[in-house]
Amino acid sequence: MLATHHLYPEICAHLLRVTPTAHWLEYVDWASPILAEPLVPKNGEIVAVDKPGIGIAWDEKAVTKYAISI
């Protein structure tokens, strides 16, 4: 069975590395504006970051820009 992943490519890239039947990642850069180091496809491929956890670092200034006070 062929498995694909979409949404949150920063996390799904890690899932693809450990799923032998997964071959496709739907890449949408929705989170890129608030990430310190967004994923960048190269030659049609995404490489999962080699950092602890899922490797996401937030751009705190950008996150503050989009924050909503209640």
VENHU-V159660 format. One record per residue. N is the residue number from 1. RES is the residue in three letters. SS is DSSP state (A for helix, B for strand, O for the rest). PSI is psi in whole degrees, 0 to 359 (999 if undefined). NEAR is the number of other ideal C-beta (glycine too) atoms within 8 Angstrom. Layout:
BEGIN
n: (N N)
res: (RES RES)
ss: (SS SS)
psi: (PSI PSI)
near: (NEAR NEAR)
END
This chain:
BEGIN
n: (1 2 3 4 5 6 7 8 9 10 11 12 13 14 15 16 17 18 19 20 21 22 23 24 25 26 27 28 29 30 31 32 33 34 35 36 37 38 39 40 41 42 43 44 45 46 47 48 49 50 51 52 53 54 55 56 57 58 59 60 61 62 63 64 65 66 67 68 69 70)
res: (MET LEU ALA THR HIS HIS LEU TYR PRO GLU ILE CYS ALA HIS LEU LEU ARG VAL THR PRO THR ALA HIS TRP LEU GLU TYR VAL ASP TRP ALA SER PRO ILE LEU ALA GLU PRO LEU VAL PRO LYS ASN GLY GLU ILE VAL ALA VAL ASP LYS PRO GLY ILE GLY ILE ALA TRP ASP GLU LYS ALA VAL THR LYS TYR ALA ILE SER ILE)
ss: (O O B B B O O O A A A A A A A A A O O O O B B B B O O O O O O A A A B O O O O O O B O O B O O O O O O O O O O O O B O A A A A A A A O O O O)
psi: (132 125 141 162 142 167 145 61 335 326 317 330 323 320 321 327 333 8 104 338 4 132 351 137 121 114 119 128 43 321 348 320 341 10 140 323 82 153 142 115 139 122 38 13 149 135 124 139 150 67 162 151 217 358 17 130 127 145 98 323 318 321 317 322 323 359 146 125 137 999)
near: (3 7 8 9 12 8 7 6 15 12 9 12 14 10 10 12 7 5 8 3 7 11 7 7 11 9 8 7 8 4 9 8 7 9 13 5 5 7 12 4 8 6 4 4 6 9 6 9 9 4 5 3 5 6 11 8 7 9 10 6 6 10 10 7 6 8 6 4 3 2)
END
